[in-house]
Amino acid sequence: MVQRFNVRRGRAAAPYRDNIAEIKTVTQSRLYPALKTAGLTLPDNDYPNTLRNDGFCLEEIPDFCGLLPCAYDAGVPVFALCDNELNATGIVQDNMIAKRAQIHTQLTNVADTLQDLMS
C-alpha cells in the first residue's frame, strides 16, 4: 500500500506521483522477483491481473487529513472514529466524515483482496 500523500484534483499531488510510480516499478521489477525466488509468493496465476498490472499495489491511501490525531486521542483506528470523536463541526466535520468513509472503503477493499488471495 502507498499512503499518506496529498491529493490535488482527484489524484496524488505532482510531487508524490513520481514516487508512487517508482515504488510500484521497484516492487514489480525487483521486490516481487526476489520474493518469488525465495519461495515467498503465491503462484503467479493466483494474483489478479489488476494487482500485477498495478505493481502489486493493494491500494493508494491519501493523507488522513486531520483524522489521525483524533484516532490517537480516541484510541481507535481512523476508520472507527465516531462523529463525536472528530472534534469538529460544520464543513470540517463533513469533510472528516467523508474522508473516514473513504478510508474505511479502501481498507475494506484491501482486506477483501487479501482474503481472496488466501482462499
Phi and psi in radians as a Rosetta constraint file:
Dihedral C 1 N 2 CA 2 C 2 CIRCULARHARMONIC -1.832 0.35
Dihedral N 2 CA 2 C 2 N 3 CIRCULARHARMONIC 2.336 0.35
Dihedral C 2 N 3 CA 3 C 3 CIRCULARHARMONIC -2.584 0.35
Dihedral N 3 CA 3 C 3 N 4 CIRCULARHARMONIC 2.955 0.35
Dihedral C 3 N 4 CA 4 C 4 CIRCULARHARMONIC 1.076 0.35
Dihedral N 4 CA 4 C 4 N 5 CIRCULARHARMONIC 0.901 0.35
Dihedral C 4 N 5 CA 5 C 5 CIRCULARHARMONIC -2.102 0.35
Dihedral N 5 CA 5 C 5 N 6 CIRCULARHARMONIC 2.727 0.35
Dihedral C 5 N 6 CA 6 C 6 CIRCULARHARMONIC -1.451 0.35
Dihedral N 6 CA 6 C 6 N 7 CIRCULARHARMONIC 2.615 0.35
Dihedral C 6 N 7 CA 7 C 7 CIRCULARHARMONIC -1.978 0.35
Dihedral N 7 CA 7 C 7 N 8 CIRCULARHARMONIC 2.368 0.35
Dihedral C 7 N 8 CA 8 C 8 CIRCULARHARMONIC -2.314 0.35
Dihedral N 8 CA 8 C 8 N 9 CIRCULARHARMONIC 2.260 0.35
Dihedral C 8 N 9 CA 9 C 9 CIRCULARHARMONIC 0.926 0.35
Dihedral N 9 CA 9 C 9 N 10 CIRCULARHARMONIC 0.717 0.35
Dihedral C 9 N 10 CA 10 C 10 CIRCULARHARMONIC 1.440 0.35
Dihedral N 10 CA 10 C 10 N 11 CIRCULARHARMONIC 0.077 0.35
Dihedral C 10 N 11 CA 11 C 11 CIRCULARHARMONIC -2.535 0.35
Dihedral N 11 CA 11 C 11 N 12 CIRCULARHARMONIC 2.993 0.35
Dihedral C 11 N 12 CA 12 C 12 CIRCULARHARMONIC -0.980 0.35
Dihedral N 12 CA 12 C 12 N 13 CIRCULARHARMONIC 2.413 0.35
Dihedral C 12 N 13 CA 13 C 13 CIRCULARHARMONIC -1.053 0.35
Dihedral N 13 CA 13 C 13 N 14 CIRCULARHARMONIC 2.647 0.35
Dihedral C 13 N 14 CA 14 C 14 CIRCULARHARMONIC -0.823 0.35
Dihedral N 14 CA 14 C 14 N 15 CIRCULARHARMONIC -0.807 0.35
Dihedral C 14 N 15 CA 15 C 15 CIRCULARHARMONIC -1.086 0.35
Dihedral N 15 CA 15 C 15 N 16 CIRCULARHARMONIC -0.401 0.35
Dihedral C 15 N 16 CA 16 C 16 CIRCULARHARMONIC -1.616 0.35
Dihedral N 16 CA 16 C 16 N 17 CIRCULARHARMONIC -0.441 0.35
Dihedral C 16 N 17 CA 17 C 17 CIRCULARHARMONIC -1.015 0.35
Dihedral N 17 CA 17 C 17 N 18 CIRCULARHARMONIC -0.783 0.35
Dihedral C 17 N 18 CA 18 C 18 CIRCULARHARMONIC -1.120 0.35
Dihedral N 18 CA 18 C 18 N 19 CIRCULARHARMONIC -0.708 0.35
Dihedral C 18 N 19 CA 19 C 19 CIRCULARHARMONIC -1.114 0.35
Dihedral N 19 CA 19 C 19 N 20 CIRCULARHARMONIC -0.752 0.35
Dihedral C 19 N 20 CA 20 C 20 CIRCULARHARMONIC -1.099 0.35
Dihedral N 20 CA 20 C 20 N 21 CIRCULARHARMONIC -0.777 0.35
Dihedral C 20 N 21 CA 21 C 21 CIRCULARHARMONIC -1.085 0.35
Dihedral N 21 CA 21 C 21 N 22 CIRCULARHARMONIC -0.705 0.35
Dihedral C 21 N 22 CA 22 C 22 CIRCULARHARMONIC -1.140 0.35
Dihedral N 22 CA 22 C 22 N 23 CIRCULARHARMONIC -0.736 0.35
Dihedral C 22 N 23 CA 23 C 23 CIRCULARHARMONIC -1.047 0.35
Dihedral N 23 CA 23 C 23 N 24 CIRCULARHARMONIC -0.779 0.35
Dihedral C 23 N 24 CA 24 C 24 CIRCULARHARMONIC -1.136 0.35
Dihedral N 24 CA 24 C 24 N 25 CIRCULARHARMONIC -0.723 0.35
Dihedral C 24 N 25 CA 25 C 25 CIRCULARHARMONIC -1.119 0.35
Dihedral N 25 CA 25 C 25 N 26 CIRCULARHARMONIC -0.822 0.35
Dihedral C 25 N 26 CA 26 C 26 CIRCULARHARMONIC -1.131 0.35
Dihedral N 26 CA 26 C 26 N 27 CIRCULARHARMONIC -0.696 0.35
Dihedral C 26 N 27 CA 27 C 27 CIRCULARHARMONIC -1.070 0.35
Dihedral N 27 CA 27 C 27 N 28 CIRCULARHARMONIC -0.790 0.35
Dihedral C 27 N 28 CA 28 C 28 CIRCULARHARMONIC -1.301 0.35
Dihedral N 28 CA 28 C 28 N 29 CIRCULARHARMONIC -0.664 0.35
Dihedral C 28 N 29 CA 29 C 29 CIRCULARHARMONIC -1.629 0.35
Dihedral N 29 CA 29 C 29 N 30 CIRCULARHARMONIC -0.378 0.35
Dihedral C 29 N 30 CA 30 C 30 CIRCULARHARMONIC -2.153 0.35
Dihedral N 30 CA 30 C 30 N 31 CIRCULARHARMONIC -0.883 0.35
Dihedral C 30 N 31 CA 31 C 31 CIRCULARHARMONIC -1.179 0.35
Dihedral N 31 CA 31 C 31 N 32 CIRCULARHARMONIC -0.924 0.35
Dihedral C 31 N 32 CA 32 C 32 CIRCULARHARMONIC -1.016 0.35
Dihedral N 32 CA 32 C 32 N 33 CIRCULARHARMONIC -0.831 0.35
Dihedral C 32 N 33 CA 33 C 33 CIRCULARHARMONIC -1.042 0.35
Dihedral N 33 CA 33 C 33 N 34 CIRCULARHARMONIC -0.656 0.35
Dihedral C 33 N 34 CA 34 C 34 CIRCULARHARMONIC -1.161 0.35
Dihedral N 34 CA 34 C 34 N 35 CIRCULARHARMONIC -0.743 0.35
Dihedral C 34 N 35 CA 35 C 35 CIRCULARHARMONIC -1.137 0.35
Dihedral N 35 CA 35 C 35 N 36 CIRCULARHARMONIC -0.671 0.35
Dihedral C 35 N 36 CA 36 C 36 CIRCULARHARMONIC -1.120 0.35
Dihedral N 36 CA 36 C 36 N 37 CIRCULARHARMONIC -0.771 0.35
Dihedral C 36 N 37 CA 37 C 37 CIRCULARHARMONIC -1.045 0.35
Dihedral N 37 CA 37 C 37 N 38 CIRCULARHARMONIC -0.626 0.35
Dihedral C 37 N 38 CA 38 C 38 CIRCULARHARMONIC -1.433 0.35
Dihedral N 38 CA 38 C 38 N 39 CIRCULARHARMONIC 0.003 0.35
Dihedral C 38 N 39 CA 39 C 39 CIRCULARHARMONIC 1.314 0.35
Dihedral N 39 CA 39 C 39 N 40 CIRCULARHARMONIC 0.473 0.35
Dihedral C 39 N 40 CA 40 C 40 CIRCULARHARMONIC -1.889 0.35
Dihedral N 40 CA 40 C 40 N 41 CIRCULARHARMONIC 0.358 0.35
Dihedral C 40 N 41 CA 41 C 41 CIRCULARHARMONIC -2.164 0.35
Dihedral N 41 CA 41 C 41 N 42 CIRCULARHARMONIC 2.914 0.35
Dihedral C 41 N 42 CA 42 C 42 CIRCULARHARMONIC -1.391 0.35
Dihedral N 42 CA 42 C 42 N 43 CIRCULARHARMONIC 2.896 0.35
Dihedral C 42 N 43 CA 43 C 43 CIRCULARHARMONIC -1.005 0.35
Dihedral N 43 CA 43 C 43 N 44 CIRCULARHARMONIC 2.519 0.35
Dihedral C 43 N 44 CA 44 C 44 CIRCULARHARMONIC -0.894 0.35
Dihedral N 44 CA 44 C 44 N 45 CIRCULARHARMONIC -0.714 0.35
Dihedral C 44 N 45 CA 45 C 45 CIRCULARHARMONIC -1.200 0.35
Dihedral N 45 CA 45 C 45 N 46 CIRCULARHARMONIC -0.240 0.35
Dihedral C 45 N 46 CA 46 C 46 CIRCULARHARMONIC -1.348 0.35
Dihedral N 46 CA 46 C 46 N 47 CIRCULARHARMONIC -0.318 0.35
Dihedral C 46 N 47 CA 47 C 47 CIRCULARHARMONIC -1.539 0.35
Dihedral N 47 CA 47 C 47 N 48 CIRCULARHARMONIC 2.275 0.35
Dihedral C 47 N 48 CA 48 C 48 CIRCULARHARMONIC -1.080 0.35
Dihedral N 48 CA 48 C 48 N 49 CIRCULARHARMONIC 2.578 0.35
Dihedral C 48 N 49 CA 49 C 49 CIRCULARHARMONIC -0.971 0.35
Dihedral N 49 CA 49 C 49 N 50 CIRCULARHARMONIC -0.683 0.35
Dihedral C 49 N 50 CA 50 C 50 CIRCULARHARMONIC -1.065 0.35
Dihedral N 50 CA 50 C 50 N 51 CIRCULARHARMONIC -0.656 0.35
Dihedral C 50 N 51 CA 51 C 51 CIRCULARHARMONIC -1.236 0.35
Dihedral N 51 CA 51 C 51 N 52 CIRCULARHARMONIC -0.780 0.35
Dihedral C 51 N 52 CA 52 C 52 CIRCULARHARMONIC -1.108 0.35
Dihedral N 52 CA 52 C 52 N 53 CIRCULARHARMONIC -0.730 0.35
Dihedral C 52 N 53 CA 53 C 53 CIRCULARHARMONIC -1.253 0.35
Dihedral N 53 CA 53 C 53 N 54 CIRCULARHARMONIC -0.295 0.35
Dihedral C 53 N 54 CA 54 C 54 CIRCULARHARMONIC -1.834 0.35
Dihedral N 54 CA 54 C 54 N 55 CIRCULARHARMONIC 0.489 0.35
Dihedral C 54 N 55 CA 55 C 55 CIRCULARHARMONIC 1.177 0.35
Dihedral N 55 CA 55 C 55 N 56 CIRCULARHARMONIC 0.496 0.35
Dihedral C 55 N 56 CA 56 C 56 CIRCULARHARMONIC 1.050 0.35
Dihedral N 56 CA 56 C 56 N 57 CIRCULARHARMONIC 0.464 0.35
Dihedral C 56 N 57 CA 57 C 57 CIRCULARHARMONIC -1.483 0.35
Dihedral N 57 CA 57 C 57 N 58 CIRCULARHARMONIC 2.049 0.35
Dihedral C 57 N 58 CA 58 C 58 CIRCULARHARMONIC -1.235 0.35
Dihedral N 58 CA 58 C 58 N 59 CIRCULARHARMONIC -0.600 0.35
Dihedral C 58 N 59 CA 59 C 59 CIRCULARHARMONIC -2.988 0.35
Dihedral N 59 CA 59 C 59 N 60 CIRCULARHARMONIC 2.692 0.35
Dihedral C 59 N 60 CA 60 C 60 CIRCULARHARMONIC -1.959 0.35
Dihedral N 60 CA 60 C 60 N 61 CIRCULARHARMONIC 1.905 0.35
Dihedral C 60 N 61 CA 61 C 61 CIRCULARHARMONIC -1.907 0.35
Dihedral N 61 CA 61 C 61 N 62 CIRCULARHARMONIC 1.950 0.35
Dihedral C 61 N 62 CA 62 C 62 CIRCULARHARMONIC -1.209 0.35
Dihedral N 62 CA 62 C 62 N 63 CIRCULARHARMONIC 3.063 0.35
Dihedral C 62 N 63 CA 63 C 63 CIRCULARHARMONIC -0.912 0.35
Dihedral N 63 CA 63 C 63 N 64 CIRCULARHARMONIC 2.562 0.35
Dihedral C 63 N 64 CA 64 C 64 CIRCULARHARMONIC -1.373 0.35
Dihedral N 64 CA 64 C 64 N 65 CIRCULARHARMONIC -0.066 0.35
Dihedral C 64 N 65 CA 65 C 65 CIRCULARHARMONIC 0.891 0.35
Dihedral N 65 CA 65 C 65 N 66 CIRCULARHARMONIC 0.983 0.35
Dihedral C 65 N 66 CA 66 C 66 CIRCULARHARMONIC 1.538 0.35
Dihedral N 66 CA 66 C 66 N 67 CIRCULARHARMONIC -0.087 0.35
Dihedral C 66 N 67 CA 67 C 67 CIRCULARHARMONIC -1.360 0.35
Dihedral N 67 CA 67 C 67 N 68 CIRCULARHARMONIC -0.506 0.35
Dihedral C 67 N 68 CA 68 C 68 CIRCULARHARMONIC -1.066 0.35
Dihedral N 68 CA 68 C 68 N 69 CIRCULARHARMONIC -0.817 0.35
Dihedral C 68 N 69 CA 69 C 69 CIRCULARHARMONIC -1.075 0.35
Dihedral N 69 CA 69 C 69 N 70 CIRCULARHARMONIC -0.642 0.35
Dihedral C 69 N 70 CA 70 C 70 CIRCULARHARMONIC -1.126 0.35
Dihedral N 70 CA 70 C 70 N 71 CIRCULARHARMONIC -0.741 0.35
Dihedral C 70 N 71 CA 71 C 71 CIRCULARHARMONIC -1.140 0.35
Dihedral N 71 CA 71 C 71 N 72 CIRCULARHARMONIC -0.692 0.35
Dihedral C 71 N 72 CA 72 C 72 CIRCULARHARMONIC -1.093 0.35
Dihedral N 72 CA 72 C 72 N 73 CIRCULARHARMONIC -0.827 0.35
Dihedral C 72 N 73 CA 73 C 73 CIRCULARHARMONIC -1.084 0.35
Dihedral N 73 CA 73 C 73 N 74 CIRCULARHARMONIC -0.671 0.35
Dihedral C 73 N 74 CA 74 C 74 CIRCULARHARMONIC -1.440 0.35
Dihedral N 74 CA 74 C 74 N 75 CIRCULARHARMONIC -0.283 0.35
Dihedral C 74 N 75 CA 75 C 75 CIRCULARHARMONIC 1.267 0.35
Dihedral N 75 CA 75 C 75 N 76 CIRCULARHARMONIC 0.549 0.35
Dihedral C 75 N 76 CA 76 C 76 CIRCULARHARMONIC -2.334 0.35
Dihedral N 76 CA 76 C 76 N 77 CIRCULARHARMONIC 2.825 0.35
Dihedral C 76 N 77 CA 77 C 77 CIRCULARHARMONIC -1.120 0.35
Dihedral N 77 CA 77 C 77 N 78 CIRCULARHARMONIC 2.722 0.35
Dihedral C 77 N 78 CA 78 C 78 CIRCULARHARMONIC -0.927 0.35
Dihedral N 78 CA 78 C 78 N 79 CIRCULARHARMONIC -0.760 0.35
Dihedral C 78 N 79 CA 79 C 79 CIRCULARHARMONIC -1.253 0.35
Dihedral N 79 CA 79 C 79 N 80 CIRCULARHARMONIC -0.192 0.35
Dihedral C 79 N 80 CA 80 C 80 CIRCULARHARMONIC -1.784 0.35
Dihedral N 80 CA 80 C 80 N 81 CIRCULARHARMONIC 0.076 0.35
Dihedral C 80 N 81 CA 81 C 81 CIRCULARHARMONIC -1.089 0.35
Dihedral N 81 CA 81 C 81 N 82 CIRCULARHARMONIC 2.389 0.35
Dihedral C 81 N 82 CA 82 C 82 CIRCULARHARMONIC -1.477 0.35
Dihedral N 82 CA 82 C 82 N 83 CIRCULARHARMONIC 2.729 0.35
Dihedral C 82 N 83 CA 83 C 83 CIRCULARHARMONIC -0.965 0.35
Dihedral N 83 CA 83 C 83 N 84 CIRCULARHARMONIC -0.692 0.35
Dihedral C 83 N 84 CA 84 C 84 CIRCULARHARMONIC -1.263 0.35
Dihedral N 84 CA 84 C 84 N 85 CIRCULARHARMONIC -0.188 0.35
Dihedral C 84 N 85 CA 85 C 85 CIRCULARHARMONIC -1.597 0.35
Dihedral N 85 CA 85 C 85 N 86 CIRCULARHARMONIC -0.033 0.35
Dihedral C 85 N 86 CA 86 C 86 CIRCULARHARMONIC -1.390 0.35
Dihedral N 86 CA 86 C 86 N 87 CIRCULARHARMONIC -0.302 0.35
Dihedral C 86 N 87 CA 87 C 87 CIRCULARHARMONIC 0.908 0.35
Dihedral N 87 CA 87 C 87 N 88 CIRCULARHARMONIC 0.762 0.35
Dihedral C 87 N 88 CA 88 C 88 CIRCULARHARMONIC -2.565 0.35
Dihedral N 88 CA 88 C 88 N 89 CIRCULARHARMONIC 2.892 0.35
Dihedral C 88 N 89 CA 89 C 89 CIRCULARHARMONIC -2.421 0.35
Dihedral N 89 CA 89 C 89 N 90 CIRCULARHARMONIC 2.957 0.35
Dihedral C 89 N 90 CA 90 C 90 CIRCULARHARMONIC 1.061 0.35
Dihedral N 90 CA 90 C 90 N 91 CIRCULARHARMONIC -2.480 0.35
Dihedral C 90 N 91 CA 91 C 91 CIRCULARHARMONIC -1.100 0.35
Dihedral N 91 CA 91 C 91 N 92 CIRCULARHARMONIC -0.589 0.35
Dihedral C 91 N 92 CA 92 C 92 CIRCULARHARMONIC -1.098 0.35
Dihedral N 92 CA 92 C 92 N 93 CIRCULARHARMONIC -0.808 0.35
Dihedral C 92 N 93 CA 93 C 93 CIRCULARHARMONIC -1.095 0.35
Dihedral N 93 CA 93 C 93 N 94 CIRCULARHARMONIC -0.740 0.35
Dihedral C 93 N 94 CA 94 C 94 CIRCULARHARMONIC -1.028 0.35
Dihedral N 94 CA 94 C 94 N 95 CIRCULARHARMONIC -0.752 0.35
Dihedral C 94 N 95 CA 95 C 95 CIRCULARHARMONIC -1.144 0.35
Dihedral N 95 CA 95 C 95 N 96 CIRCULARHARMONIC -0.684 0.35
Dihedral C 95 N 96 CA 96 C 96 CIRCULARHARMONIC -1.169 0.35
Dihedral N 96 CA 96 C 96 N 97 CIRCULARHARMONIC -0.670 0.35
Dihedral C 96 N 97 CA 97 C 97 CIRCULARHARMONIC -1.120 0.35
Dihedral N 97 CA 97 C 97 N 98 CIRCULARHARMONIC -0.746 0.35
Dihedral C 97 N 98 CA 98 C 98 CIRCULARHARMONIC -1.124 0.35
Dihedral N 98 CA 98 C 98 N 99 CIRCULARHARMONIC -0.744 0.35
Dihedral C 98 N 99 CA 99 C 99 CIRCULARHARMONIC -1.123 0.35
Dihedral N 99 CA 99 C 99 N 100 CIRCULARHARMONIC -0.735 0.35
Dihedral C 99 N 100 CA 100 C 100 CIRCULARHARMONIC -1.029 0.35
Dihedral N 100 CA 100 C 100 N 101 CIRCULARHARMONIC -0.778 0.35
Dihedral C 100 N 101 CA 101 C 101 CIRCULARHARMONIC -1.121 0.35
Dihedral N 101 CA 101 C 101 N 102 CIRCULARHARMONIC -0.706 0.35
Dihedral C 101 N 102 CA 102 C 102 CIRCULARHARMONIC -1.070 0.35
Dihedral N 102 CA 102 C 102 N 103 CIRCULARHARMONIC -0.820 0.35
Dihedral C 102 N 103 CA 103 C 103 CIRCULARHARMONIC -1.116 0.35
Dihedral N 103 CA 103 C 103 N 104 CIRCULARHARMONIC -0.723 0.35
Dihedral C 103 N 104 CA 104 C 104 CIRCULARHARMONIC -1.042 0.35
Dihedral N 104 CA 104 C 104 N 105 CIRCULARHARMONIC -0.802 0.35
Dihedral C 104 N 105 CA 105 C 105 CIRCULARHARMONIC -1.079 0.35
Dihedral N 105 CA 105 C 105 N 106 CIRCULARHARMONIC -0.783 0.35
Dihedral C 105 N 106 CA 106 C 106 CIRCULARHARMONIC -1.104 0.35
Dihedral N 106 CA 106 C 106 N 107 CIRCULARHARMONIC -0.768 0.35
Dihedral C 106 N 107 CA 107 C 107 CIRCULARHARMONIC -1.215 0.35
Dihedral N 107 CA 107 C 107 N 108 CIRCULARHARMONIC -0.569 0.35
Dihedral C 107 N 108 CA 108 C 108 CIRCULARHARMONIC -1.118 0.35
Dihedral N 108 CA 108 C 108 N 109 CIRCULARHARMONIC -0.706 0.35
Dihedral C 108 N 109 CA 109 C 109 CIRCULARHARMONIC -1.093 0.35
Dihedral N 109 CA 109 C 109 N 110 CIRCULARHARMONIC -0.714 0.35
Dihedral C 109 N 110 CA 110 C 110 CIRCULARHARMONIC -1.078 0.35
Dihedral N 110 CA 110 C 110 N 111 CIRCULARHARMONIC -0.820 0.35
Dihedral C 110 N 111 CA 111 C 111 CIRCULARHARMONIC -1.057 0.35
Dihedral N 111 CA 111 C 111 N 112 CIRCULARHARMONIC -0.737 0.35
Dihedral C 111 N 112 CA 112 C 112 CIRCULARHARMONIC -1.105 0.35
Dihedral N 112 CA 112 C 112 N 113 CIRCULARHARMONIC -0.755 0.35
Dihedral C 112 N 113 CA 113 C 113 CIRCULARHARMONIC -1.082 0.35
Dihedral N 113 CA 113 C 113 N 114 CIRCULARHARMONIC -0.796 0.35
Dihedral C 113 N 114 CA 114 C 114 CIRCULARHARMONIC -1.128 0.35
Dihedral N 114 CA 114 C 114 N 115 CIRCULARHARMONIC -0.687 0.35
Dihedral C 114 N 115 CA 115 C 115 CIRCULARHARMONIC -1.119 0.35
Dihedral N 115 CA 115 C 115 N 116 CIRCULARHARMONIC -0.724 0.35
Dihedral C 115 N 116 CA 116 C 116 CIRCULARHARMONIC -1.104 0.35
Dihedral N 116 CA 116 C 116 N 117 CIRCULARHARMONIC -0.692 0.35
Dihedral C 116 N 117 CA 117 C 117 CIRCULARHARMONIC -1.138 0.35
Dihedral N 117 CA 117 C 117 N 118 CIRCULARHARMONIC -0.587 0.35
Dihedral C 117 N 118 CA 118 C 118 CIRCULARHARMONIC -1.500 0.35
Dihedral N 118 CA 118 C 118 N 119 CIRCULARHARMONIC -0.154 0.35
